[in-house]
Amino acid sequence: MNSVVQIYAIRGFWFLNEQILVVSSELLLRQKDSLLEGLGGSKRGQLEIMAEILLFCSRGKAKTKIMYATNINYPLLQKYSDTLTSRGLLRFENGKYVTTEKGFAFFNLFKRICDMLTDKEVHPST
């Protein structure tokens, strides 16, 4: 059985077949590209902000680090963290926010939709 291997990077996070390989929050802070870059417009939508938070929290992050990395203010962080935790996409443990399996599933779906909208090749799931 032949399988397609995909390796790609988004905001400093390296993926292999939809699984995070390496997480570099330092690169996330330096890169300002948008997941929906090819669609025009520079404002991020709610779903993109949620996806960025989930991706950044893959290894557990404190609120301040999330705010700086995703470039949102404290009231917005409260709103998004409350929404994501109440829906089981993010959990709060040991003073840090951590992305759940459901949160990674959300991010993977969001990334696939972005790829479709920006004419990037999307391989169907097997």
C-alpha positions, 0 to 999 in steps of 0.5 A, a space after each residue: 500500500 502506497 501512502 502519501 507523506 506530507 511535510 509542511 510548516 505553518 507559523 513555525 510548526 512542522 507537520 508530518 501527515 497532520 501530526 505536529 513534529 516540532 513546535 517552535 514558538 519563537 518562529 511563531 512570534 517572528 512570522 506574521 503570515 496568515 493561514 488565509 493569506 491567498 484570499 486577500 484582506 489582512 484581518 483574521 477571523 475568529 476561527 483563525 484566531 482560535 486555530 492559532 491559539 490551539 496550535 500555540 498551546 500544543 505544549 501548554 502555555 500561560 495566558 501572557 505568552 498566548 497573548 503575545 504570540 497570537 497578538 490579541 489583548 486580554 479581553 479577547 484571550 478571555 473570550 477565546 479561552 472560555 469558548 475553547 475550554 467550554 467546548 473541550 478544545 482546550 484545557 487548563 492544567 497546572 496554570 497553563 492552557 493545553 490543546 486537547 485531541 479535539 482541539 487538534 482535530 479542529 486545527 487539522 480541519 481548519 488547515 484543510 479548509 484553508 488549503 482548499 480556499 487557497 488552491 493548495 493541494 489537499 489529499 483526502 484522508 485515508 
